[in-house]
Amino acid sequence: MINPKDSYPDADDELDDTSDEQSELFEHFHFDVDRGQAMLRIDKFLSSKIHQVSRNRIQSAADADNILVNGKAVKSSYKVKPLDSISIVMAYPPRDTEIKAENIPLKILYEDADLIVIDKEPGMVVHPAHGNFTGTLVNALMFHLKDVPLFSSGEVRPGLVHRIDKNTSGILVIAKSEIAMNRLAKQFFDRTSSRRYIALVWGNMESEEGTITGHIGRNIRDRKKMQVFPNGEEGKHAVTHWKVIERLGYVNVLECKLETGRTHQIRAHFEHIKHPLFNDDKYSGNTIVKGTVFTKYRQFVENCFGICPRHALHAKSLGFTHPTTGKELFFESELPDDMRKVIEKWRNYVAGREIEE
């Protein structure tokens, strides 16, 4: 039995010109071997079962301990036996579109022989897709890492194991080798990496912290959006934990911790509970959701939209285990200027109202 789409994004999951909000770029397959199966090397067995996957990719997954038989990691030479339960996690396969290297400045937080950690600016698409084959993070990485074999192949997604939206700022880790890519992909699959975001949302949260649980899938009426299916009838399981950092009247600053990494997870979850992200034009946050009807207030909000002309979401921190050394790594990023300024503007607005009252 095969479950070929257990835990990875659809091949065509770019909803528009943006990347997915921290969605993982790996694929997971599971097989229950038949009773009559003859003994066969597992790399040969899997390459015959999984469509358009080379033995080299399967062997790389085995080298990263990403092939499990009956719950235990095996190597490529393992002989498959009847009734074995096999699972494999692999870094997402490359697209066949050739991508050009571009000399685009990058904010690099850390780099070694195995990986590079980037603090992405808002407005930069992570990887090339329809309508964005230049100016992306991958174009920049292919220039910066032009002497690294993984980045000289012209593939669309070299080294990527997760990503964030075009208009989300913050931290990404990119692998520089096949083995590092597979080991990092396994961490994201196993949910052993830690990810935290800072979000500015509309409305005053009803409590100091909480959890949003609801399956996320493509919107029934608009394929360029995601929506929450609270009864789990469609979509994929998604969990977002949040806590209030600062209350600013009609908006709140939150810290969000992702337990899963679905497409547009934070944006869809907070729209679902009627606290959309500030100025999120796709998820109902780019109008006055909370507040008064006075002209002065409307102008204030419009000015805030001008200061932060995107959804107010920042991937603040990322923690994971180094794929080669086993060392625990943790990185943090300061709020970008647009979010910092708009939060300060709300602080001043709230302080001014308190003085008037």
Protein Blocks (a to p, Z undefined) as FASTA:
>chain_A
ZZfklmpccfklcfblcccehiacdddddddddfklccddfklmmmmmpghiafklmmmm
mmnopaceehiacdfklccdehiacdddddddddfbdcdddddddddfbdcfkbccdddd
ehiafbdcehiaghiaklmmmmmmmmgmklmnopakgoiabdcdfklgcdddddfbfklm
mmmmmmmmnopaccddddddedjdfbfbdcddddddddfklmkbccddfkopgcjddddd
dddfbdghjaccdddddfbdcehklmmmmmmnopacehiaknopabcfbdcfbfklmmmm
mmmmmmmgcdcdddfbccdddfklopacdddddddfklmmmmmmmmmmmmmmmmmZZ
